[in-house]
Amino acid sequence: MSETTTSGDRGVKATSDIVGEMMASTELSVNAPDVAEPVRAGAIVGRSPGQLAWMRLRRDRVAVASAGVLGFTVLVVLAAPLIEWLYGDDPERGHSELLNSIGYPIGVAGGASGDHWLGITPQRGYDLFLQLIFGARTSLGIAVTASVLAVSLGVVVGVLAGYVGGWIDRMVVWFTDFMLAFPFFLFAIALVPSLSSRLADSFGEVAVWKRIAVIIALFTVFGWMTTARIVRGQVISLREREYVEAARCLGAGNVRIALRHVLPNILPPVIVYATLETGRVVIFAAGLSFLGLGVQPPTADWGTMLSAGRQVLAVAPHVATVPGILIFIVTLGFNLFGDGLRDALDPRLRNT
């Protein structure tokens, strides 16, 4: 009996020794790569969604080139007073002595000379070079301000309709469809003169800032609907997600959930649409000025320059074509940069 017990104890001891050796070997195999751990950690680095989007955007040459064009335009706009000082002229100073009896510039190429590099405008004789630079300030200032206000209003309306739902959602959808039915440009042509006449002073003059404020308000009132529809659809798809339900179960209020959990996830498409909307507003604002309903001389504006350049197309075509080309380049830059930004933020939309 004792021999049997002794042999059994020996077997248990042998088995425990084998298990111990296996555990030791396992520990060695786990701890062995510790020396190479820093190499592997350095080779594979986790990146945030923002870093991944930035990498994709940098690889898009068209988007980078568009961003460069827009950045250069913004730099010129910011440096406009310095350029005016170095140039030695005033964009609102008329040079009637350089115009003939019918208001056309004297000389070739619209009166181009060492003092006026691109010539002067007809009828009023403003320096064309400075008018282009300060016209960029006016056009981009109106477009960016109106786009930011319109997109912001659309985000507020879209989040309210999509998150609250119910009768509020139905009313917002109905009102959005109602506003989209308005022919914007025809309505602007009819509304701007009426508003401008009400804002005129005792001498019948309308201040420049009042005209700009009317144009910005017009684009804001009639520019929020598309953003609201985009945001509403995004919010409806997000409000039932797991993290929103978890926040609700933890006691978070509707305002906190909308601001902290829903709004950050709808910003990428909103930013993309804002860039596209800015390019659209540049064209529409120039169109209003071209028709005499926007910013008026002596304030520089690309649309006004296009309208004035029509009169001298035969003798100085660059007076009209240069501002037209600038409008085209800036609008195309916003559109291409918006497309590249969309692809960078959501690669699944690249082929859509």
C-alpha positions in Angstrom: 0.0 0.0 0.0 2.8 2.4 0.9 4.6 1.5 -2.3 1.5 2.4 -4.3 1.2 5.7 -2.5 4.9 6.5 -3.1 4.7 5.8 -6.8 1.5 7.9 -7.0 3.2 10.8 -5.2 6.2 10.5 -7.6 3.8 10.7 -10.6 2.1 13.8 -9.2 5.4 15.4 -8.6 6.6 14.6 -12.1 3.5 16.0 -13.5 3.8 19.2 -11.5 7.4 19.5 -12.6 6.4 19.2 -16.3 3.6 21.9 -15.8 6.1 24.1 -14.0 8.6 23.8 -16.9 5.8 24.6 -19.4 4.8 27.7 -17.5 8.4 28.8 -17.2 8.9 28.4 -21.0 5.7 30.3 -21.6 6.9 33.2 -19.4 10.2 33.2 -21.3 8.4 33.3 -24.7 6.2 36.1 -23.5 9.0 38.1 -21.9 11.6 37.4 -24.7 10.3 40.0 -27.2 10.5 42.8 -24.5 13.8 44.0 -26.1 12.1 44.4 -29.5 9.0 46.1 -28.0 10.0 49.7 -28.6 10.8 48.9 -32.2 7.3 47.5 -32.8 5.7 50.3 -30.9 7.6 52.9 -33.0 6.7 51.2 -36.3 3.0 51.2 -35.7 1.6 54.4 -34.4 -2.1 55.0 -33.8 -3.6 58.1 -35.6 -6.7 60.0 -34.8 -9.4 60.5 -37.5 -8.3 64.1 -37.8 -4.7 63.0 -38.5 -5.8 60.5 -41.1 -8.0 63.1 -42.8 -5.0 65.5 -42.9 -2.8 62.8 -44.5 -5.4 62.1 -47.2 -5.8 65.8 -47.8 -2.1 66.4 -48.3 -1.9 63.6 -50.8 -4.6 65.2 -52.9 -2.7 67.5 -55.2 -5.7 69.2 -56.6 -7.0 70.1 -53.1 -3.6 71.3 -52.1 -3.3 73.5 -55.2 -6.8 74.9 -54.6 -5.9 75.6 -50.9 -2.8 77.4 -52.1 -4.8 79.6 -54.5 -7.3 80.4 -51.8 -4.6 81.1 -49.2 -2.8 83.4 -51.6 -6.1 85.3 -52.3 -6.7 85.7 -48.5 -3.1 86.9 -48.1 -3.6 89.6 -50.8 -6.9 90.6 -49.2 -5.2 91.0 -45.8 -2.3 92.9 -47.3 -4.4 95.2 -49.4 -3.7 98.4 -47.4 0.0 97.7 -47.6 -0.2 97.1 -51.3 -2.1 100.4 -51.7 0.6 102.3 -49.8 3.4 100.8 -51.8 1.6 101.3 -55.1 1.0 105.0 -54.3 -2.6 105.4 -55.4 -6.1 105.1 -54.1 -8.7 102.5 -55.4 -11.4 105.1 -55.1 -9.6 108.0 -56.7 -10.8 108.9 -60.2 -8.4 109.9 -62.9 -10.7 111.8 -65.2 -7.6 113.4 -66.9 -6.8 110.0 -68.4 -10.3 109.6 -70.0 -11.4 111.0 -73.4 -14.6 112.9 -74.1 -16.8 109.7 -74.1 -15.2 108.3 -70.9 -12.8 105.8 -72.4 -9.2 105.4 -71.2 -6.6 107.3 -73.3 -3.9 105.1 -74.7 -3.5 101.4 -75.4 -4.5 98.6 -73.2 -7.0 100.7 -71.2 -4.4 103.4 -70.3 -1.8 101.0 -68.9 1.4 102.7 -67.8 4.0 102.7 -65.2 1.6 104.5 -62.8 -1.3 102.3 -63.6 -0.1 98.8 -64.3 -3.4 97.4 -65.7 -4.9 100.7 -66.9 -8.0 102.4 -65.5 -11.7 101.7 -65.6 -13.9 103.6 -68.1 -16.2 106.5 -67.1 -14.7 107.0 -63.6 -11.0 106.3 -64.2 -10.2 104.1 -61.1 -7.0 102.2 -61.1 -7.8 98.7 -62.3 -5.0 97.0 -60.3 -6.1 98.4 -57.0 -9.8 97.8 -57.8 -9.0 94.1 -58.4 -7.3 93.8 -55.0 -9.9 95.7 -53.0 -12.7 94.0 -55.0 -11.4 90.7 -53.7 -11.8 92.0 -50.2 -15.4 93.0 -50.9 -16.4 89.8 -52.7 -14.7 87.4 -50.3 -15.9 89.4 -47.3 -19.5 89.1 -48.4 -19.2 85.5 -49.5 -17.5 84.2 -46.3 -19.7 86.2 -43.9 -22.9 85.2 -45.6 -21.8 81.5 -45.9 -20.9 81.3 -42.2 -24.2 82.8 -41.1 -26.3 80.7 -43.5 -24.6 77.5 -42.6 -24.8 78.3 -38.9 -28.5 78.9 -39.1 -29.0 75.7 -41.1 -27.1 73.7 -38.5 -29.3 75.1 -35.7 -32.5 74.4 -37.6 -31.4 70.9 -38.8 -30.3 69.8 -35.3 -33.5 71.0 -33.8 -35.7 69.3 -36.4 -33.7 66.0 -36.5 -33.2 65.5 -32.8 -36.5 66.7 -31.4 -38.6 65.2 -34.2 -42.4 65.1 -34.0 -44.5 68.1 -35.1 -41.4 70.4 -35.0 -39.7 68.2 -37.6 -42.7 68.3 -39.8 -43.0 72.0 -39.6 -39.3 72.6 -40.3 -39.5 70.3 -43.3 -42.6 72.0 -44.7 -41.0 75.5 -44.2 -37.8 74.4 -45.8 -39.6 73.2 -48.9 -41.5 76.4 -48.9 -38.4 78.5 -48.9 -36.7 76.4 -51.5 -39.6 77.1 -53.9 -38.7 80.8 -54.0 -36.7 81.8 -57.1 -33.8 83.4 -55.2 -32.2 85.5 -57.9 -35.5 87.0 -59.2 -36.6 87.6 -55.6 -33.3 89.4 -54.9 -33.7 91.6 -58.0 -37.1 92.7 -56.7 -36.2 93.0 -53.0 -32.8 94.7 -53.0 -33.9 98.0 -54.6 -36.8 98.2 -52.2 -34.7 97.7 -49.1 -32.0 100.0 -50.4 -34.5 102.9 -50.9 -35.7 102.5 -47.3 -32.1 102.7 -46.0 -31.2 105.8 -48.0 -30.3 109.0 -46.2 -31.8 112.4 -46.7 -29.7 112.9 -49.8 -30.9 109.6 -51.4 -27.5 107.9 -50.8 -27.1 104.4 -49.3 -24.0 103.8 -47.2 -21.7 101.1 -48.3 -22.1 99.0 -45.1 -25.9 99.1 -45.5 -25.7 97.7 -49.0 -23.3 95.0 -47.9 -25.5 94.2 -44.8 -28.6 93.9 -47.1 -26.7 91.5 -49.4 -25.4 89.4 -46.6 -28.9 89.2 -44.9 -30.4 88.2 -48.2 -28.0 85.3 -48.7 -28.4 84.2 -45.1 -32.2 84.2 -45.3 -32.2 82.2 -48.5 -29.1 80.1 -48.0 -29.7 78.0 -44.9 -32.2 75.4 -46.3 -29.8 73.0 -47.9 -27.6 72.9 -44.8 -30.7 72.3 -42.6 -31.7 69.3 -44.8 -28.2 67.8 -44.7 -27.9 68.2 -41.0 -31.4 66.9 -40.3 -30.7 63.7 -42.1 -27.4 63.2 -40.3 -28.9 63.8 -36.9 -31.8 61.4 -37.5 -29.2 58.7 -38.3 -27.1 59.6 -35.2 -29.7 60.1 -32.5 -30.3 56.3 -32.1 -26.6 55.3 -32.0 -25.3 53.4 -29.0 -23.2 56.2 -27.6 -26.2 58.5 -27.7 -28.3 55.9 -25.9 -25.5 55.4 -23.3 -25.3 59.2 -22.7 -29.1 59.3 -22.2 -29.0 56.4 -19.8 -26.3 58.1 -17.8 -28.6 61.1 -17.3 -27.3 63.5 -19.9 -29.9 66.1 -21.0 -31.0 66.7 -24.6 -29.0 69.9 -24.9 -25.8 68.2 -23.7 -26.3 65.2 -26.0 -26.9 67.4 -29.0 -23.9 69.6 -28.3 -21.4 67.0 -27.1 -22.3 63.9 -28.9 -24.3 64.7 -32.0 -23.0 68.1 -33.2 -19.3 67.0 -33.4 -20.2 64.1 -35.7 -22.0 66.2 -38.2 -19.3 68.9 -38.6 -17.4 67.2 -41.4 -20.2 67.4 -44.0 -21.1 70.9 -42.7 -17.6 72.1 -43.3 -17.5 70.7 -46.8 -20.8 72.3 -47.7 -19.6 75.6 -46.3 -16.7 75.7 -48.7 -19.0 74.9 -51.6 -21.5 77.5 -50.5 -18.9 80.2 -50.3 -18.0 79.7 -54.0 -21.7 79.9 -54.9 -22.1 83.1 -53.0 -19.1 84.7 -54.8 -20.9 84.2 -58.1 -24.3 85.4 -57.0 -22.9 88.5 -55.2 -21.0 89.3 -58.4 -24.2 88.8 -60.4 -26.1 91.3 -58.2 -23.3 93.9 -58.5 -23.2 93.3 -62.3 -26.9 94.2 -62.5 -26.3 97.3 -60.4 -28.0 95.9 -57.3 -25.0 95.2 -55.2 -22.0 97.3 -54.1 -21.8 100.5 -56.1 -18.8 102.6 -57.1 -16.5 103.9 -55.9 -16.3 100.8 -53.6 -14.4 98.1 -55.5 -16.3 94.9 -56.4 -15.6 92.3 -59.1 -19.2 92.3 -60.3 -19.2 96.1 -60.8 -15.9 95.9 -62.6 -17.4 93.3 -65.0 -20.3 95.6 -65.7 -18.0 98.6 -66.4 -15.7 96.5 -68.6 -18.4 95.7 -71.0 -18.1 99.2 -72.5 -14.5 98.8 -73.6 -14.4 95.2 -74.7 -13.3 96.2 -78.2 -10.3 98.4 -77.1 -9.4 97.0 -73.7 -10.9 93.5 -73.2 -8.8 92.8 -70.0 -10.9 95.4 -68.0 -13.7 92.9 -68.1 -11.9 89.6 -68.6 -9.5 89.9 -65.6 -12.2 90.2 -62.9 -14.2 87.5 -64.7 -11.2 85.1 -64.6 -10.6 85.9 -60.9 -14.2 85.1 -60.1 -13.8 81.8 -62.0 -10.5 80.9 -60.3 -11.8 81.7 -56.7 -15.0 79.8 -57.2 -13.3 76.8 -58.8 -10.8 76.9 -55.9 -13.6 76.7 -53.3 -15.3 73.9 -55.2 -12.2 71.7 -55.7 -11.0 72.3 -52.2 -14.5 71.3 -50.9 -14.4 68.1 -53.0 -10.9 67.2 -51.7 -12.0 67.9 -48.1 -15.0 65.7 -48.6 -12.8 62.8 -49.8 -10.4 63.3 -47.0 -13.0 63.3 -44.3 -14.9 60.3 -45.7 -13.0 58.2 -48.3 -16.2 56.2 -48.9 -17.6 59.1 -50.8 -14.6 59.3 -53.2 -16.4 57.6 -56.1 -19.9 59.1 -55.5 
